Amino acid sequence: MKTVAKLVCCPASKLTNHMSWNEILRFVQNDRKCSLLFVILSAVCGAKNLIPPAIAIKNLRDTTLAGVLVVLTVLAGCGHEVAPEQPETDSGMLVSVAPVRRGTISSEAVFPGVTVALKQLTVRSPASGIVESLNVQPGDRLARGQTIARVVTREDVAARNGVKVAQQMRSGDEKEMAAAVERYASSPGIAVIAPDSATVAKRVASSGQFVNEFDPIAELVDLRSIYVEGSAPLRLMQDIRRGASALVMSPALAKPAPAKIVAILPSSSASQTFGMKIAFVAPESPIVEAGAAVNVSVVMATHPDALLIPTSALFVNAQDNSNYLFVADPDHLARRVAVKVGLRDQNHVEITAGLVANQNVITSGGYALSDGLKIHWNNSPTAAGSS
């Protein structure tokens, strides 16, 4: 079998360096199994100048099998050169790139707050009885002296119930009793009056509900008196100034309401926070309820002509917390560049050192990127060469 190994896919010019033609002929004629193996190997290899498979078939008794093997040998391309494979061009790692551009960036801080009303009124029942005609809803504006509901007193309720009992007993004097009750209780109830012009913040009672004297019926608020008390971390106190612009955000608002900081309140060392009074820019608060939870976004700094990159392009060195990124060179190589950063927002980072405008930074690939890595890209940056 060692001799067979010498025959595998070797051109005749090389075979003669190992074996003579007579040795090959004797071997394949005396060993029928090896003759068959030689034919199969010849068919599979298909290289130029292989030993003609007919030599190996000469000693085979099964001429049908021999014919099939010869056909296989021919079909396999015996006696023809195999075209050399063309090496594929390595275009490098596919990445996305974005241009370094100039623009305006602002640094914002978001913290919680709650609405406070300086002028808030609670409308109470003037007597014990049944609430009727309470039809106002939160957000409704009321004028001073406007009737918002009526309360039928206990006496009125008792008298009317007595008439019903008399009518059921048919005592004969139920008509006179009903006329007396109508004279006594001619009023539809005691009116509940708005003490001042305000907006309905909350309904406390409902029509048909029994209330005691001085029970709350509704809460009213003057929208011009509502502001927001915010609470921010103490570390931001030096960055937030009176008069700074802000946005008040709440599920009750379709969009953030513009506001501004009108006062910085005393800080609390225990909670490590400080307070702020935030007033709405509009004359009236868009939120009609006092005590409503909100979020406040305050602009702490704005740079109008900054070098900006996408946040996805920036990396942090875990060893020293420094920042770096990869620039896409026109020669399709990734170049690692150390940078210094300034302001940040949700989508962009300001670069204060390390880049110039119109360079292109790599925004994909993550930590698989390395300095000098061959790359290509399909998007269309503005400065680097196209792929």
LINUR-V183886 format. One record per pair of residues at least 4 apart in sequence whose ideal C-beta (glycine too) atoms are under 7 Angstrom apart, sorted by the first residue. I is the first residue (numbers start at 0). J is the second residue. Records with the same first field share a line. If there is no record, write none. Layout:
# LINUR-V183886
I: J  J
This chain:
# LINUR-V183886
0: 4
2: 18  26
3: 33  36
5: 9  14  17  18
6: 14  37  40
7: 40
8: 44  46
9: 13  14
10: 46  47  48
11: 15  48  49  50
12: 48
14: 18  23  50
18: 22  23
20: 24
21: 25
22: 26
23: 27  50
24: 28  54
25: 29
26: 30  33
27: 33  34  37  54  55
28: 57  58
30: 34
31: 35  58  59
32: 36
33: 37
34: 38  55  56  58  59
35: 39  59
36: 40
37: 41  55
38: 42  52  55  56  68  72
39: 43
40: 44
41: 49  50  52  72  77
42: 68  71  72  75  77
43: 75
44: 49
45: 75  76  77  79  81
47: 78  79  80
49: 77
50: 54
52: 56  68  69  72
53: 57
56: 65  68  69
59: 64  65
61: 65
62: 66
63: 67
64: 68
65: 69
66: 70
67: 71
68: 72
69: 73
70: 74
71: 75
72: 77
73: 77
89: 373
90: 375
91: 331  372  373  374  375
92: 364  372  373  374
93: 375  376  377
94: 361  363  364  374  376
95: 362  363  376  378
96: 327  359  360  361  362  376  378  380  383
97: 308  309  312  359  360  362  380
98: 357  359  380  381  382
99: 306  308  354  356  357  358  360
100: 307  356
101: 304  305  306  356
102: 305  307
103: 301  302  303
104: 302  305  307  342  344  347  349
105: 298  300  301  342  344
106: 299  300  342  343
107: 296  297  298  299  344
108: 231  235  297  299
109: 294  295  296
110: 229  230  231  295
111: 230  292  294
112: 227  228  229  230  277  293  294  295
113: 227  228  290  291  292  293
114: 225  227  286  288  289  290  291  293
115: 225  226  228  289
116: 220  221  224  225  289
117: 224
118: 221  224
119: 218  220  289
120: 194  195  197  219
121: 215  218
122: 147  191  193  216  217  219
123: 213  214  215  216
124: 150  191  210  212  213  214  216
125: 150  189  191
126: 150  152  189  212
127: 152  153  210  211  212
128: 150  151  152  153  156  210
129: 150  151  156  207  209
130: 148  150  204  205  206  207  208  210  216
131: 148  149  151  188  206
132: 148  149  206
133: 147  148  204  205  206  216
135: 139  147  199  202  217
136: 199
137: 199  200  201  202  287
138: 198  199  287
139: 198  199
140: 198
141: 145  147  193  196  197  199  219
142: 193  196
143: 193  195  196
144: 192  193
145: 193
146: 190  191  192
147: 191  193  217
148: 191  216
149: 187  188  189  190  191
150: 188  189  191  210
151: 155  156  188
152: 156  189
153: 157
154: 158
155: 159  184
156: 160
157: 161
158: 162  180  183  184
159: 163  180  184
160: 164
161: 165
162: 166  173  176  177  180
163: 167
164: 168
165: 170  173  176
166: 173
172: 176
173: 177
174: 178
175: 179
176: 180
177: 181
178: 182
179: 183
180: 184
181: 185
191: 216
193: 197  219
197: 219  220  221
198: 219  220  222  287
199: 217  219
200: 218  219  220  287  288  289
201: 217  218  288
202: 217
203: 215  216  217  218
204: 208  210  216
210: 214
220: 225  287  289
222: 283  284  287
223: 282  283
225: 284  286  289
226: 276  277  278
227: 247  258  277  293  295
228: 274  276
229: 274  275  277  295
230: 272  274
231: 235  239  272  273  275
232: 271  272
233: 266  271  272  273
235: 239
236: 266  273
238: 299
239: 243  260  297  299
241: 260  261  262  263
242: 259  260
243: 259  260  297  298
244: 259  298
245: 258  259  260  277  295  296  297
246: 255  256  257  258  296
247: 255  256  258  277  279  293  295
248: 252  255  293  294  296
249: 286  291  293
251: 286  291
252: 256  285  286
256: 279  285
257: 280
258: 277  278  279  280
259: 278  280
260: 275  277  297
261: 276  277  278
262: 275  276
263: 273  275
264: 273  274  275  276
266: 272  273
267: 272
277: 295
279: 284  285
281: 285
286: 291
300: 342
302: 341  342  349
305: 341  342  349
306: 349  350  354  356
307: 347  349
308: 312  313  324  347  348  350  360
309: 346  347  362
310: 346  347  348
311: 362
312: 324  360  361  362
313: 322  324  348
314: 322  323  324
315: 320  322
316: 320  321  323
321: 337
322: 338  339  340
323: 335  336  337  338
324: 336  338  360
325: 333  334  335  360  361  368
326: 334  336  358  359  360
327: 333  359  361  374  376  380  383
328: 332  334  383
329: 383  384
331: 373  374  375  386
332: 371  372  373  374
333: 361  368  369  370  371  372  374
334: 370
335: 370
336: 353  354
337: 353
338: 350  352  353  354
339: 351  352  353
340: 348  349  350  351
341: 349  351
342: 349
343: 348
350: 354
354: 358
357: 381  382
358: 382
359: 380  382  383
361: 368
364: 368
368: 372
375: 386
376: 386
377: 386
